[in-house]
Structure formats: C-alpha cells, structure tokens
C-alpha cells in the first residue's frame, strides 16, 4: 500500500497519522487476524452495558464479534444477511437481503452496472433462498435472542460498500432495540454517510485513505468456515453473559429445511467441512506479503465457489488486466454456471502495479500464481482440483507455474503469449488447451508452433472472426464455455 513519509517527532493528530503509526508498529498491516481486530474494536468501544447484545454478520464478522462479546461478557447473536452481487461481478454489492424479508438496493450501483429489473428480481430470489438456507443452518441450533428494548452492537470484519451492514441494521431495527451501534475494525473514509439514520452510532478503529478492500489490512484473512462460525456462536451462547429471552425455545422443533429433506434433521452435517452443500462461497481473500513475495503488501482477490463445485480455476492475468477486468468477470460468471469455482487475484501489489515492466516479468507472475495456489490449498475448498486460466502474458506465467507444480490439473490459454514460456513447454505433464481468435494471426502462429512441444492430449481451438481480446459479439462467451467444458473433462476422477 502507498504510504507517506512522516517525521517521528511530528505529533499524531490525524486519522492518517494513526494508520501510519499502526502500520509502522506491525510491519504493514492493521490487524494480525480477526480475533485481534475484535480486541482492538473492544478497546475502541470502551464499555458496554451488561444487557447489550453483540450481533455479528456471518461469516467473517463472527470471530470479530466473538472477541468483543468475550471482552465484556455479553451475549452474541447474528443477523442473517446476504449481499446482492452485480451480474458478472459478484463481489461488488448492489444491495443485500436479510431475514424477515429485509431488502436493501443501491440505486446508484444498479444504474452504474446496468442491472435490469428482471436481473434484480432473479438476484433477490436466489439470495433470499440462501438466507432461508442459512436461517435453517444457524437457527435450528442457535435460537435468536430477543432484542426489544436492548442496546445492540452490530459487528463485521470491515466495510466495503456497506450494503450488507445496512441490511443488518434494518433486520435489527425491526425488533425495536433501544439503540443500534455499528462497529467495525476498518472502513473507507466517509463510510458512515451511506447509512443515514439506520443506526444511532458508528465506530471504526481505522479509516485508511488508500482503502481498496477489507482483507488488505489483515495479515491473516482466511475464509471463515461454517463449522468454525457455528462453534464460535455456540461457545459464546454457552459461556457468555445471560442472553435474556430467546425468541423461541431451544427445545422447540427445528425449522423446516428449505431444500434437501435428507439433511433436514441434521444441521451439523450441512455445516460440516468438506460437504458439497457447504460451498457457494463469495469471499475476499488475502495472500500475505511473506507468502506472495511482495514488499510488505498483500495480494487481494476474490474466491467464488458455487454449491456442488467440482474444481477451482485460478485466473492468471496478463498485462493490462486484473481482478477488476470485465472480461475476466464475464468468463468467471460462465464458469460458475458450469459449477466451477474461480479465484481472481491481482498478481501485483498496489505499489508494483505502477511499474509497467512488472506485468511482463513472467517468472515473477509465475511465482505469484504458485503462491495463490498454495493459499487456495489451505482453505476449506483446498481439496478440490485446481486448474489455471491465463490470458496474454498471464498464459505464459500459468504454463511456467504448471511446469513446476504437478498438482495443477490443466491449463487453458486465451490468446496466450505461449512463446514467453517456450523453455517450460516440454517440462509440462498436464494437457493444455489454447484458444486463439482467428483474426489474431501472429498469436495464432506462435500457438500453432507451440503444439509440437506440448504433452499428448493438448489441443488448439480457433474462434473464427475473433480478435485478440475476443470483443466480438458472442466470442468471449464461446471462449468461456469451451474452457469450462475442457476443465470439467480434465478434473481427476
């Protein structure tokens, strides 16, 4: 992250100074992990009435909120909400839905991304079904706490667009609490403005100027598994202050499961590690600087894994591309429809992105790809097969990383500069699919030459009439569907 220089004898009076001091103290992050963030947040809260309830946003907000509740010995609960991700860019929230029929829509975001009324209805229908599923998972073993007349502190691990927290405020407000405070470890400057009077007070530990994503401020920011979340919640309910009245008795019959009747009587099985039903992840991930090989800055990205996914594809971006690329998001959305998970991570840190030559450092990009794969294997979906999807110079980095990692199942190259990995092609054991536009004549020539060096089972597909960026109508979707079918056909049986 970009940082200014400040003399040590200069007084610390501004928020920017506070952030700088913390970064200097820790070596480049604001929080070691969510538990420490919760401890620091508790320090900022100061003191809470014993009748206060801490309400977490699942899943990432639960470890933070648990630390706050432990500090004050008070009750912990959750507000079950789901963000509405923009079509093709699921990580960008255009709204949120929550239990009790709550819906929050950002008209500005829907206009910005051209979301139609039909698309919005489909998104809301899908995410509301997910809310019902999560209500079953959590409420069948953790009855909600009565909030009427009580002070409530809503906690998450950070603020991005704020839509999810706004929906949580409305979920909580429907229970007529005496006061609502929104408390988060980190948020962008001006984050409170979009909430209006949804809460009575707002608090954050830090609001850094160069805020890009929540995870960039944590040294360790893994996905929180359902089983881990449920364990934190049940331990809190058993050991912390009296929760007061429960909305429903813990002994009453579990709620009806909204989907598969086979698991209706066993919510722990639904939440268990490794179950295909557990997926449908849509989370931010952070590759720590020491693992990524950056100078103190993490790599930021998104992991999206649909329910029942059979594998995960890591996007290896070329020059001029990254996790925000509309082309990459369009391809990822097609992969999700095929039941394939995706990982989109910037291969260069914020500072490195200012150096154009870094985008052509194939060895560096390959090392970063290897770090991303290693991180992915440490997550709750790490047992799934991993494949790579590379474009332009990113394809060369993907091929080089694959030559060094026999556990990567296969590679698909889109308009790839495979000539930049010529020395590694004969070291590959995995089959490779190269997809090239028919009008991209020079790249087509170098891909045709590469076929002789690739392993048996490799293939070259030419998309007629397509240019290097596949910007022609239907061309990119054809690339995505061709790649998806290749991945599905090359996962280990």
N, C-alpha and C positions, 0 to 999 in steps of 0.2 A: 504494500500500500504506500501511497505517496505521503511523505511526512516533511514538515517544515523543520528548520533548524531554530532552536531557541537556546539562549544562553542560560546556564544553570542558575545564575543569580537573578534571573528575571522572575518576578512574582507570578504564582499560579493563580490567575483570577478568572480565566475564561474556560468554557467547556473544551475548547480546542487544547488548552494547556493541560486540563485534567486528562484528556485522552492521551496526549503525548507523554505525560508522566507515567501513566499506566503502561503504555507500550514500551517505554524505556525500562520500566521496572521488570516486566515479564519477558522481554526479548521479542516482542512483536505481536502479542495477542492481548485481548482484554480479559478473557476468561480461559482457564485451563479446560474446563468442561462445564456441563450444565449444572452439576452439583455445586461447583464453586460459584457459578453465576447466581444460583439461588441464595448462597450465603451472602454474597455482596448485595443482592437485592434486599435481603432481610435487613442488612445494615442500613440501607437507604430508607426502608420503611420505618425503622426506629422502634416503634412499639405498636402493638395491636391489641385491641380488646379481646379478652378470652372467648367471647361469643362470636368472634369473626370466623368466617368460612373462607378458606383459600380455594378458588376454583381454577383448575388447570385446563389448558387447551391441549387435548390429546394430539399427537403423542409426545412431541418434543417438549411441550410445556410441563409435562408431569414431573420429570426429575427436578426441574427448577422449582416448581410449586411445592414439591415434597420437602425440599430443603428449607423453604420459607415456613411451611407448616411445622416442621420439626423444631425450628428455632423458637417458635412462640408456643408450641404445644397445643395447636388448634386444629380444627377439623379440615380435611381435604376432600374435595369432590372434583368433578369435571363438568364442563359444558361441551356437549357433543355437537360439533360443527364440522362442516366440510366446505372447502373453498370451491368456487366455480372457476376452473381454468379456461382461458381463452382457447378456442378451437385451434389446434396445431401448436399451441404454446401453453401447455397445461400448467406450467409453473407460474404463469402470470395470472393472478387472480382478478377476475372481473366482478366478483361477488362471492357470496357464501350462503349456505343454508344451514339450519340448525334444528335441533329437536324442538318440538312444539310448533312446527310449521313456520319457523322464522326464515325469512329470505332477505338478503341484502344484495342489491345490484348497484354497481358503479356505472352510471350513465356515461361518464367521461370515458371509462375504459371500453365499454361496449361500442361507443362511437369510434374510438381510436382503432380498434381491431375489427371493425365492420361486422359485429356479431348480429345476425338477424334474430327476429323474434322466435322463429322456429328453432334456430340453433340454441337460443337461450332456454326455451322450453325443454329441449332434449337434455341439455346440460343439467338443468334443475331436476328433471325427472331421475336422471342417473345418480346424481349426488344425493338426492333425498333418499333413494333406495339404500345408498351406502350409509347414510345417517341411521336409518332404521336397523341395518345390519349391526352397526356399532352399538346402537342402543341395546340390542339383544345381547351382544357380547359383554358389554360392561354392566348394564343394569340388572341382568339376570343374577349376577353375583355381587353387585355393589349398588344397593338401592340409593336413590338420590336423597340428599339432605334437604330438609326444609329451610328455605332462605328468607321467608317472610319476616320482616322486621329486623333482620340481622345485617351487619356490615359484611360486605363481600369484597375480596381482593381477587381480581381475575389476572392470571399469570400465564405468560407464554415465554418461549426462549428468545424472542425478538419480534420485531415488527418489520414486515416488508411493505405490502400495500395497505394493511390494516383491515381488509375486508373480513377476515376470519374473526379477529378480535371484536369488530363492530357487531357481527352476528352474535358472538358470545355475550356481549353487553345486552343485547335485546332478549336473548334467551333468559339471562339472569333477571333483567328488569321485569319480565312477565311474572316473576314470583314475588314482586313487591318488597325488595330488600330496603333497609333504611339508608344504605349508602353503597355505591359501587366505586372502587378504585381499580384502575388498570395499571399494572406494574410489570415492567419488562426489563431485562438486563441491558438491551441495546436496541436503538431505533434510529432512523434517519432524522436529520433536523426538520423541525416543523411537523413531526408525525402526529401531534395531537389535533391539528387543525381539521382533519377529516372526520373526527368523532363527534363534533358538536356537543350536544348535551347527553350523549349516550351514557357517559359515566360522570361521576361527580368529581373525580380527581384522577390525575395521570402522573406517572412517575417512571423514569428510566434511570439506570445507572450511568449510561453514556449515550451521547448522540453525536458520533463522529461525522465530520464533514464529508469524508470520502466513502460514505456508506454505499456499498453495492449489493451486499447480500448478508443475511444474518450469520451464516457459517464462517464468513471471513474473519470474524472477531473471536472465534473459539479455536484453541489449539486442537482439541478433540471434539468432533461434532458428528458422531456416528448416528445412523438411523436408530430410533428407539423401537425395539421390537414390541409387539403386542403383549407377549408374555412378560417382558420387563415392566411395561406400563402397568399391567394388571397387578403384578407383585408389589410395586410401589404403592398403588392405591389401596390394596387390601392390608398391607402392613400399616399404612397410615391410619386406616379406619380402625385397626385393632389396637394401636398403641398411642394415638394422639388424643387430644382433648375431646371431651364429650361432643358428639356431633349434634346433640339435641334431637328434635323429632325427625324421623325418617319419613319421606313422602309415602313409602309403602314398607310394610314389614318385611324383614329379611326372610321370614318363614313363609311368606305367601308364594304362590305358584309362579314359576319363572315365566317371563313374557314369551309369547309365541314367536318362534323363529321365522323371519320373513322369507327365508329361501329354502335351503335344503333340509327336509324333515329328518334326514339321517343324523344330523347333529343337533336337533332341537333340544335334546336333553343333556347336552354335554358342551357347555360354552368353553370349558378349558381346552377341549380338543380343537375348537375353532381358533382359539388364540395360540395354540401350541406352535413351537418353532418348526419350520420346515413344511408345513401344510400348504398345498397349492392354494387353498381358500384364503390363506393369510395374506397373500400378495395384494396387488393394487396399491403399490407404493407410489407416492408422488412427493419426493422429498429432496431437499437440498443436501449436497454432500460437500465435504471439505477434505482435500488431501493436504496433510500437514507439510509445512515447508521442509522439514528434515527428511521426509519421505519423497517429496516431489523434487528435491534438489534445487529449490529456489532460495533466494537470499532473504529469508525471514518472512516471505509472503506465501500463504497457502494458495492452492488451486481450487476454484469454486465451480460447482456444476450441479446438475440435477440427475437423479435416478428415478426413472419411471418404470414400474414393473406391473403389468396388468395381472388380474387374478388368473391363475392357471398357467402362467408363462412357463415355457419350456426352455428358455435360454435368454441371455442378455447380450446386446450388441453395444460395444463402445464406439462412439463416433470419434474418428481421428481427423481433426480439422486441418485443412491446408491454409495457405496464405490467404489473408483477407476474409477468413471465416472464423466462427467460434460458436459458443453455446447459444448466442442470440440470433444466429443465422436463420432467416425464414425458410431457406431451402432445407436446412437440417431438421427444423421442426416439422416441416411438411412430411419429410421422409419418416421421421420418428412416429408421427401420428399413424401412418400406414402400417409401420411395424407393430404398433400397439394393437391395431385391429386384427393383425395376424397372431396375436398372443405372444409377442416378442418384447422383452424389456429393453430399455435404452438407457445409455449413460452419455450425457452431453457435458463435457468439462472443457473449459479453456485450458489449452496446453501451455500457455504462457501466463505468468503473473501480471498484475496490473502494470507494474513498472516495466517488465520485459516487453509488453505489447507496444511500447513506444519505440522499440528498436526493430525496424522492419527486417533486418538481416536475420533475426531470430526465427522468423517464420520459415526460413529456408535452411535452418540447421537441422537436418534430418536426424542426425544422431541424438541431438537434444530432444526433439519431438518424440523419437522412439523411446528414449528413457522415460519421458513423462507418461507415455502410453503404458509402459510397463508398470509404473508407479500406480496408475489408475487401476489397472487390472489387479495388482496386489491388494489395493484398498478394497476393491469390489469383493474379493475373495474373503475378506474379513467381515463382511456384512451378513445379514440374515439370508440373503439370496446367493451367498458365495458358493454354494454347492451346485448352482446352475451352470451349464456350459457357457463359455464366453467366446464371442467372435468379434471381429473388428470390421468397421465400415469406414473406409478412408476416401477422401476426395483430393484431387490435385496433389500437392506435395504431401498432404496428410496420408495419401495412399502409400507413398514410399516409406513414411515413418511406420505405418501399420505393418507393412511387409517386413521391415527390419525388426520390429518388435516381435513379430510372429516367428521369425527365424531363430530368435533367442528363447522362445517360450513354447515348448511342445504342447502345453496345456491349452493354448488358444486353438479353437477347433477349425476355424477357417477365416478367410479374408474376402471381402468384396471391395473392389476398387472402382470408384466412379470417376471417370475422366482422369485417371491416375497418372502421375509422373513416375511410372514404374522404373524408368531409366535411372532415377536417383537412388534406387536400391538394387542396381544391377549386380553388385558384388554379393548380395544376400540371397538372390533368387534361387540359386542351386542348393542353398542350405535349407530351403523350406521342405518340410514333410507334409504340410497341410495343403489341400487343394485351394485354388484361388479362382474367383470369378472376376473378370474385368469387364466393365460396362463402359462403352465409349459411344459418343454421338457420331453419326455418320458424316456430319459436316466438320467434325473436329479432326481434320485429316492428319495433322502432324502427330497428335497424341494417339490417333488410331494406328499410325505406323509404328510408333515405339511400343505399343501394346502388342501388336502382331509379332514384332521381333522377340518380345519377352516370352511368348508362348513356348518357345523351344526350351527355355530354361526352367519352366515351372513344373511342378510334380504332376504325375498322372492324375486325371480327374479334373484338372483345371479347365476353364472354358473362357471364351471371349464372346460377348454379346454386343452387337452393334444396333443402336437405336436409330432407324432411318430418319433423316431430316433433322436430327438434333444437333445442337451446337455444344460447346464445351460445358456450359452451365445448365444445359437441358431446360432452358427457359421457354421453349416452345410449348403450346397447349398440349397437355397430357404426357409430355416427355418425362418429367420428373416423377410422376405417379407410376409410369411404366418402370422406371429405374427402381423405385421403391418396392413395387410388387415383385419384380424379378429378383431383387436382392432378398426379400423376405422369403420367397419360396426356396431360394438357394440355402439360406440359413436353416430353415426348417428341415431341409433334406440332408443337412450335414451335422446336426446335433448328434452326439453319441447316443446310441440306442441303449 
